[in-house]
Amino acid sequence: MGLCDNPIFRCSPANNEAAKNPTKIEAALRNITGVITIRFRPSTTMTRSQSEPEQVPPAEPPLGVWTSRILDGTVHNTPYLDTATILAYFVGTVSQWDNYARVAEEARSIPGVRYVVPAVPDFWQGKADVAIDLCSHGPGLLCTGVHDRSVTEAQKQAIVDRLWAIDRVEKIYFEDHAQRKKVREHYTQSEPEDTGTLSLEEMTESFYVKLTDRRAIKIIGESIKDMPGVHYVRRLGAV
């Protein structure tokens, strides 16, 4: 659940002020019948400044994630500054799904709370072995190049062509914004509340790849990660 005190949200001055006291909000959330756990995640700003290519080998990427060399800072010759802000929010669990609608309604009534949305299970677990998340939403955001815009149809086709050229690729699925929305509604049984902004998940389109042999995951990661239009490649399921 997200909080007020943000210029892009249309909250009242009183709710904006209440959002500055997450301890009080947390206490109110814990008092709702059916709430099992509540955790507060404070607002975080991540900044990376880089003016020269890396002179030392970069740290190993997270296991099962392959990121563009431009995104991870190992290939770049011009100064740039990347800044991303993750707004403060709460995450929690309820005793059973039947309680969610009531708990969400009570949580929304707490001063300072802007929206409440359910977490959606990962639809692709067990159906695919690799996810390829694509560039989206304008120049420089989630892209392999700082001047790239959202992935183009030609770039999508090039990615598909390279995937089919890799041995042990069995199926390739494409999930666009409409499909992602459909999957979410399948679990929530209703239109998610409008939060006033799009999440990175909602902005991103992805390919999902089913393999006949999971040993090909690394081959796909290394082969696809630097293609135009690719944000990153990630393993699905157990290592």
Contacts in CASP RR format, 6 or more apart in sequence:
PFRMAT RR
TARGET T0000
AUTHOR 0000-0000-0000
METHOD contacts of the structure
MODEL  1
MGLCDNPIFRCSPANNEAAKNPTKIEAALRNITGVITIRFRPSTTMTRSQ
SEPEQVPPAEPPLGVWTSRILDGTVHNTPYLDTATILAYFVGTVSQWDNY
ARVAEEARSIPGVRYVVPAVPDFWQGKADVAIDLCSHGPGLLCTGVHDRS
VTEAQKQAIVDRLWAIDRVEKIYFEDHAQRKKVREHYTQSEPEDTGTLSL
EEMTESFYVKLTDRRAIKIIGESIKDMPGVHYVRRLGAV
1 89 0 8 1.000
1 90 0 8 1.000
1 91 0 8 1.000
1 107 0 8 1.000
1 113 0 8 1.000
1 114 0 8 1.000
1 115 0 8 1.000
1 116 0 8 1.000
1 117 0 8 1.000
2 87 0 8 1.000
2 88 0 8 1.000
2 89 0 8 1.000
2 90 0 8 1.000
2 113 0 8 1.000
2 114 0 8 1.000
2 115 0 8 1.000
2 116 0 8 1.000
2 195 0 8 1.000
3 19 0 8 1.000
3 22 0 8 1.000
3 25 0 8 1.000
3 87 0 8 1.000
3 88 0 8 1.000
3 89 0 8 1.000
3 90 0 8 1.000
3 112 0 8 1.000
3 113 0 8 1.000
3 114 0 8 1.000
4 11 0 8 1.000
4 15 0 8 1.000
4 16 0 8 1.000
4 18 0 8 1.000
4 19 0 8 1.000
4 112 0 8 1.000
4 113 0 8 1.000
4 114 0 8 1.000
5 11 0 8 1.000
5 16 0 8 1.000
5 17 0 8 1.000
5 19 0 8 1.000
5 20 0 8 1.000
5 88 0 8 1.000
5 112 0 8 1.000
6 87 0 8 1.000
6 114 0 8 1.000
8 196 0 8 1.000
8 197 0 8 1.000
9 114 0 8 1.000
9 196 0 8 1.000
9 197 0 8 1.000
11 19 0 8 1.000
11 112 0 8 1.000
11 114 0 8 1.000
14 111 0 8 1.000
15 111 0 8 1.000
15 112 0 8 1.000
15 113 0 8 1.000
15 114 0 8 1.000
16 112 0 8 1.000
18 24 0 8 1.000
18 25 0 8 1.000
18 111 0 8 1.000
18 112 0 8 1.000
19 25 0 8 1.000
19 88 0 8 1.000
19 112 0 8 1.000
19 113 0 8 1.000
19 114 0 8 1.000
22 40 0 8 1.000
22 42 0 8 1.000
22 88 0 8 1.000
22 90 0 8 1.000
25 90 0 8 1.000
25 110 0 8 1.000
25 111 0 8 1.000
25 112 0 8 1.000
25 113 0 8 1.000
26 38 0 8 1.000
26 40 0 8 1.000
26 90 0 8 1.000
28 110 0 8 1.000
29 35 0 8 1.000
29 38 0 8 1.000
29 90 0 8 1.000
29 107 0 8 1.000
29 110 0 8 1.000
30 38 0 8 1.000
32 103 0 8 1.000
32 106 0 8 1.000
32 107 0 8 1.000
33 99 0 8 1.000
33 103 0 8 1.000
34 94 0 8 1.000
34 95 0 8 1.000
34 99 0 8 1.000
34 103 0 8 1.000
35 92 0 8 1.000
35 93 0 8 1.000
35 94 0 8 1.000
35 95 0 8 1.000
35 103 0 8 1.000
36 92 0 8 1.000
36 93 0 8 1.000
36 94 0 8 1.000
36 95 0 8 1.000
37 92 0 8 1.000
37 93 0 8 1.000
38 90 0 8 1.000
38 91 0 8 1.000
38 92 0 8 1.000
39 90 0 8 1.000
39 91 0 8 1.000
39 92 0 8 1.000
40 88 0 8 1.000
40 89 0 8 1.000
40 90 0 8 1.000
41 86 0 8 1.000
41 88 0 8 1.000
41 89 0 8 1.000
41 90 0 8 1.000
41 91 0 8 1.000
42 88 0 8 1.000
43 85 0 8 1.000
43 86 0 8 1.000
43 87 0 8 1.000
43 88 0 8 1.000
44 85 0 8 1.000
44 86 0 8 1.000
45 83 0 8 1.000
45 84 0 8 1.000
45 85 0 8 1.000
45 86 0 8 1.000
46 82 0 8 1.000
46 83 0 8 1.000
46 84 0 8 1.000
46 85 0 8 1.000
46 86 0 8 1.000
47 81 0 8 1.000
47 82 0 8 1.000
47 83 0 8 1.000
48 81 0 8 1.000
48 82 0 8 1.000
48 83 0 8 1.000
49 79 0 8 1.000
49 80 0 8 1.000
49 81 0 8 1.000
49 82 0 8 1.000
50 73 0 8 1.000
50 76 0 8 1.000
50 79 0 8 1.000
50 80 0 8 1.000
51 78 0 8 1.000
51 79 0 8 1.000
52 77 0 8 1.000
53 73 0 8 1.000
53 74 0 8 1.000
53 75 0 8 1.000
53 76 0 8 1.000
53 77 0 8 1.000
54 73 0 8 1.000
54 74 0 8 1.000
58 72 0 8 1.000
58 73 0 8 1.000
58 74 0 8 1.000
61 67 0 8 1.000
61 72 0 8 1.000
63 235 0 8 1.000
63 239 0 8 1.000
64 217 0 8 1.000
64 234 0 8 1.000
64 235 0 8 1.000
64 239 0 8 1.000
65 232 0 8 1.000
65 233 0 8 1.000
65 234 0 8 1.000
65 235 0 8 1.000
66 221 0 8 1.000
66 222 0 8 1.000
66 224 0 8 1.000
66 225 0 8 1.000
66 232 0 8 1.000
66 233 0 8 1.000
66 234 0 8 1.000
67 225 0 8 1.000
67 232 0 8 1.000
68 144 0 8 1.000
68 145 0 8 1.000
68 225 0 8 1.000
68 226 0 8 1.000
68 230 0 8 1.000
68 231 0 8 1.000
68 232 0 8 1.000
69 75 0 8 1.000
69 225 0 8 1.000
69 226 0 8 1.000
70 76 0 8 1.000
70 144 0 8 1.000
70 145 0 8 1.000
70 146 0 8 1.000
70 226 0 8 1.000
71 143 0 8 1.000
71 144 0 8 1.000
71 145 0 8 1.000
71 231 0 8 1.000
71 232 0 8 1.000
76 146 0 8 1.000
80 146 0 8 1.000
91 119 0 8 1.000
94 100 0 8 1.000
94 103 0 8 1.000
100 118 0 8 1.000
104 116 0 8 1.000
104 118 0 8 1.000
107 113 0 8 1.000
107 116 0 8 1.000
108 115 0 8 1.000
108 116 0 8 1.000
114 195 0 8 1.000
115 193 0 8 1.000
115 194 0 8 1.000
115 195 0 8 1.000
115 196 0 8 1.000
116 193 0 8 1.000
117 192 0 8 1.000
117 193 0 8 1.000
117 195 0 8 1.000
118 187 0 8 1.000
118 188 0 8 1.000
118 192 0 8 1.000
120 183 0 8 1.000
120 184 0 8 1.000
120 187 0 8 1.000
120 188 0 8 1.000
121 187 0 8 1.000
122 236 0 8 1.000
123 183 0 8 1.000
123 186 0 8 1.000
124 131 0 8 1.000
124 173 0 8 1.000
124 175 0 8 1.000
124 208 0 8 1.000
124 236 0 8 1.000
125 236 0 8 1.000
125 237 0 8 1.000
126 236 0 8 1.000
126 237 0 8 1.000
127 173 0 8 1.000
127 208 0 8 1.000
127 210 0 8 1.000
128 171 0 8 1.000
128 173 0 8 1.000
128 208 0 8 1.000
128 209 0 8 1.000
128 210 0 8 1.000
128 236 0 8 1.000
129 209 0 8 1.000
129 210 0 8 1.000
129 211 0 8 1.000
129 214 0 8 1.000
129 217 0 8 1.000
129 235 0 8 1.000
129 236 0 8 1.000
129 237 0 8 1.000
130 208 0 8 1.000
130 209 0 8 1.000
130 211 0 8 1.000
130 217 0 8 1.000
130 220 0 8 1.000
130 221 0 8 1.000
130 233 0 8 1.000
130 234 0 8 1.000
130 235 0 8 1.000
130 236 0 8 1.000
131 206 0 8 1.000
131 207 0 8 1.000
131 208 0 8 1.000
131 209 0 8 1.000
131 233 0 8 1.000
131 234 0 8 1.000
131 236 0 8 1.000
132 159 0 8 1.000
132 206 0 8 1.000
132 207 0 8 1.000
132 208 0 8 1.000
132 209 0 8 1.000
132 220 0 8 1.000
132 224 0 8 1.000
132 230 0 8 1.000
132 232 0 8 1.000
132 233 0 8 1.000
133 142 0 8 1.000
133 204 0 8 1.000
133 205 0 8 1.000
133 206 0 8 1.000
133 230 0 8 1.000
133 231 0 8 1.000
133 232 0 8 1.000
133 233 0 8 1.000
133 234 0 8 1.000
134 142 0 8 1.000
134 150 0 8 1.000
134 151 0 8 1.000
134 155 0 8 1.000
134 156 0 8 1.000
134 159 0 8 1.000
134 204 0 8 1.000
134 205 0 8 1.000
134 206 0 8 1.000
134 207 0 8 1.000
134 229 0 8 1.000
134 230 0 8 1.000
134 231 0 8 1.000
135 141 0 8 1.000
135 142 0 8 1.000
135 143 0 8 1.000
135 144 0 8 1.000
135 148 0 8 1.000
135 149 0 8 1.000
135 150 0 8 1.000
135 151 0 8 1.000
135 229 0 8 1.000
135 230 0 8 1.000
135 231 0 8 1.000
136 142 0 8 1.000
136 150 0 8 1.000
136 151 0 8 1.000
136 203 0 8 1.000
136 204 0 8 1.000
136 205 0 8 1.000
136 231 0 8 1.000
137 150 0 8 1.000
137 198 0 8 1.000
137 203 0 8 1.000
138 149 0 8 1.000
138 150 0 8 1.000
139 146 0 8 1.000
139 147 0 8 1.000
139 148 0 8 1.000
139 149 0 8 1.000
140 146 0 8 1.000
140 147 0 8 1.000
140 148 0 8 1.000
140 149 0 8 1.000
142 200 0 8 1.000
142 203 0 8 1.000
142 204 0 8 1.000
142 231 0 8 1.000
143 149 0 8 1.000
143 229 0 8 1.000
143 231 0 8 1.000
144 226 0 8 1.000
144 227 0 8 1.000
144 228 0 8 1.000
144 229 0 8 1.000
144 230 0 8 1.000
144 231 0 8 1.000
145 228 0 8 1.000
148 228 0 8 1.000
148 229 0 8 1.000
151 205 0 8 1.000
151 228 0 8 1.000
151 229 0 8 1.000
151 230 0 8 1.000
152 229 0 8 1.000
155 227 0 8 1.000
155 228 0 8 1.000
155 229 0 8 1.000
156 174 0 8 1.000
156 207 0 8 1.000
158 227 0 8 1.000
158 228 0 8 1.000
159 207 0 8 1.000
159 224 0 8 1.000
159 227 0 8 1.000
159 229 0 8 1.000
159 230 0 8 1.000
160 172 0 8 1.000
160 207 0 8 1.000
162 223 0 8 1.000
162 224 0 8 1.000
162 227 0 8 1.000
163 169 0 8 1.000
163 172 0 8 1.000
163 207 0 8 1.000
163 209 0 8 1.000
163 220 0 8 1.000
163 224 0 8 1.000
164 172 0 8 1.000
166 216 0 8 1.000
166 219 0 8 1.000
166 220 0 8 1.000
166 223 0 8 1.000
167 216 0 8 1.000
168 211 0 8 1.000
168 212 0 8 1.000
168 213 0 8 1.000
168 215 0 8 1.000
168 216 0 8 1.000
169 209 0 8 1.000
169 210 0 8 1.000
169 211 0 8 1.000
169 212 0 8 1.000
169 216 0 8 1.000
169 220 0 8 1.000
170 210 0 8 1.000
170 211 0 8 1.000
170 212 0 8 1.000
171 209 0 8 1.000
171 210 0 8 1.000
172 207 0 8 1.000
172 208 0 8 1.000
172 209 0 8 1.000
172 210 0 8 1.000
173 207 0 8 1.000
173 208 0 8 1.000
173 209 0 8 1.000
173 210 0 8 1.000
174 205 0 8 1.000
174 206 0 8 1.000
174 207 0 8 1.000
174 208 0 8 1.000
175 183 0 8 1.000
175 205 0 8 1.000
175 206 0 8 1.000
175 207 0 8 1.000
175 208 0 8 1.000
176 205 0 8 1.000
177 202 0 8 1.000
177 203 0 8 1.000
177 205 0 8 1.000
180 201 0 8 1.000
180 202 0 8 1.000
180 205 0 8 1.000
181 202 0 8 1.000
184 192 0 8 1.000
185 191 0 8 1.000
185 192 0 8 1.000
204 231 0 8 1.000
208 236 0 8 1.000
209 220 0 8 1.000
211 217 0 8 1.000
217 235 0 8 1.000
220 233 0 8 1.000
221 233 0 8 1.000
224 230 0 8 1.000
224 233 0 8 1.000
225 232 0 8 1.000
225 233 0 8 1.000
END
